[in-house]
């Protein structure tokens, strides 16, 4: 099987490294808008070759879209007229807006997927082969995709050692807004408030594992996360409102010195450890 990857950053580059080790894959081709990224991907051995999108459409059995979600919406229209046996898999962090942008003529070819994997780093140099091992991948609205394309994608994700779940795009975008997108909004907000309040010397001197853990994802790509926030706007606003209510509750308990109630509130929140 011949694989094409559009976008050679953390996700696309890691995918290339992982797939090159799979026996069912004969060739991994890549492309990126950045010629520097393409050069680095070849130097790092992330892919076997660099192709244009048109070449990829002619040669590859499966093409992965590992670019920012607004880029996926723009590029997906260029796949109209592609052969019925070519599988297109998008790896974006939002799903509803992307699915709505897919031309009806190629919806059967299209697999909307979201691997719940990543780090705060970006670019080809951030790629590593174990990124997808044991990670969850959500496949959305699969009944609108062709059976062969669904089976092919499930087989490939399974070979990568991923845990596959199926859900609707609406469900995905709601859950992702709470579990993934809200934490990024909080982390960016925390980083912004600290930078406005504290000088660099104090941040370095006093930051511990708690602060570093919460601030880590604020190092993520602003380009990528602006696109995600844009596409999942209403779900994210709802999630932020929910978080604000809990933060207000915490503030009021502290302000009114309701220490027993504060302890109980924390105890309830601490039950998350029974899940994770």
N, C-alpha and C positions, 0 to 999 in steps of 0.2 A: 504494500500500500504506500502511496506517495502522499506526503503531507505538505501543506503550505501554511505558513504562519505570517499574518499581517500584523506587524508590530513586534519589535524585538527588544522590548524592555524587560522588566522583572518577570512578568507573567509569560509573555511570548518566548523570551530567552530560556526560561526555566522549562517551559513545555518542550522546546526544541532539544535541550539537553536530555530530558527524560525520554523523549520519543526515539532519539538516536540509539538508545540502548535496547529498544524493543525489537524483537526478531520479526514481528509482522510488518515493520516499517522498513522500506527499502531506501527512501530518500526523504530528507526534511529540507524544504526550501523556505526561504524567508524574504521579507521585504519590509522596509521602514521608510517613512518620509525623510528621516535623517540619514544622510549618506555616512555620517560618522558612526551612527548606530549600526548600520549595515557592515561597515568596516570592522568595528569592534566584535560584532557577532561572528564574523568569519575568523578573526584572530583568536577568539575565545572558544571556537568550535561549537557554537550554539546551533548552527545549521550546516548543512552540506554545501549549500549554494545560495546565491541571491538571484531572484527572478523579479520581473515586473509583474504587476497584477494580471495583465493579459496572459502572460506566459504561465502563471500559476493556474489560471482558470482553465487553460488547455491541458496542463500536465497533471494536476493534483486530483486525488480521489477525495480528499478532505481538506478544507481550508478553514483555519481558525482566525477569528478576528480578535486580536489582543491589543486593542487600542482604546483610548478614552471613549466614553459612551456617545458623546456627540459626534465623534469621528465615525463610529459604527453606523449611526443613522445616515450619515452622508455617503459612506462607501457602499452600503448594502444595495443601493439602487444600481450600482455598476455591475451587479451580478445577474441582471435580467438577461435571459437568453442562454444561461449556463446549462450544461447537460444535466439531464434528470438524475444521473447517477453520482453527481458531485455533491458531497455533504458540506454545508456551511455551518460552522458553529461559532456563535458569538460568546465571548467570555466577559461581557460587561456586568457591572455591579447593579444595574437596573434592568428591568425587563419589559415593562408595559410599553413605554415609548418606542423602544427598539422594535418590538414585534409589530407595532402599528406602522412603522416605517418600511417594513419588508414588503416588496412588491408581491401581489397575490400570485403571480406566475411562478415564483420561486419559493413560496411558503412551504411547500412539501420538502424542499431541500434543506430548510432552515431549522437548526436546533438552538433554541435560546437556553443558554447555560450560564451558571455563575459558580465558579470554584471559590469556596470560602477559604482562600489562601492568599498570603501576601506578607510583605514586610513594609517598613517605613521607607525603604530604599527604592530607587528606580534606576532605569537604564540597563543596558546589557551587562555591565559589570556586577550588577546586583543579582543576576540569575544564578540559580544552583539547582541541581538535578533532583533533590529531595523535597522540593516545595509542595508537591501535590500528594505525597505519600500520606495516607490516612486522613486526608482533608475531605470535607464534604463538598459535593457538587450538586447544585440544584438544577434540574432540567424542568423547564416550564412549558405549559400548554402543549405537551408532546403529542396530544391527539390530533393536532393540526399539522404535525410533521409526518412525512412518509415513514412507513414501518421500517423499511430498510435503513433509512437514515438514523432512526431512533436506535435500532439494534446495533448499528455500526458505532454510534457514539457511546452507547452503554458499554460495548466491548472494549473500546479504547480507554475510557475512563476507568474501567475495571482493571485493565492491564497496568494502569498508572497507580493502582492501589487506593483509588478514591472510593468514598462512600456516597452512593447515589440516592438522592431523594427526588420525588416528583411533586410538583405543586403548580398552582395557577400563577400567572404573572402578577395578578393583583395581590395574591397572598404573599408572594415573594417580596414584592416592593414594600408591603406593609411591614412584614417581619424584619426585612433588611434595614428599614428605616430606624427601627428600635434597637436592633442588635449590632448593627454595623455603622450606619450613617450617623446616628445620634452620638455614639462615643467619639467619632471624629469631630463632630461639631463641638462637643464639650472639650476635647483636647485642644483644638485650635483656640477656643475661647479662653481656656486656662493659660495657654502659652501667651496669648495676647495680653491678658490682664497682668501676668507676672512680669512680662517685659516692660509694661508701662509703669509698674510699681517698684520693681527691684532693679539694681544695677547688676551688671554681668558678674562682678566679683562675688556678690552675695549669693547669686544663683548657683555658681560653681561651688562655693564653700558649703552651702547648707542643703543642697538637693540630695535626697536619699532615694532609696528604692521605690518608695511610694510615689514621690513626685516624678521620678524618671519613668516609672511604669505608666503613669497617666499621661505624661507629656510625649511619650514615644511616637504615637501616631500623628502628632502635630508636625512631624518631620516629613510627612507624606506629600506627594505632588499636589500643589494647589490647582494646577490645570485639571488633573484628573478629578479631584474632589469638587471643584466648582461645577463641572459637568454633571457629576452624580447628584449633587444638591439641586441643580436646575431640573433634572429629569424626574426626581422624586420629591419635588417641592412640597406638595400638600401633605404627604405622609411624614416627611421630616418635620414640618411645622407642627403637626399633631403630636409627634414624639417629643419635640422640644417643649411644647405646652405641658405635657405629662410630666416631664422632668422638672420643669419650673415649679409645678405644684408640690412635688416632693421636696425640692430645695427650699421652697417657702415654708413648708412644714418644719423642716430642720431649723431654719432661721427663727421661726416663731417659738419653738420649744427652747432654744438657747436663750433668746431674748427674754422670755418669761420665766427662765430658770426652772423649767419643768424637767428636772433631771431624770426622774423615774420614767416619765413618758418618753424622754429622749432615748434612754437605754432600751425601752421596749421597742421603739421605732427602729433602732439599730439592730436589735435582735431579730426582728422580722426581716429586715434587709439581709441579714447575715445568712438566712436560710438558702441563699443562692449557692452556698458551698455544697449543699446537698445535691445540686444539679451539676455543677462544674467542678 
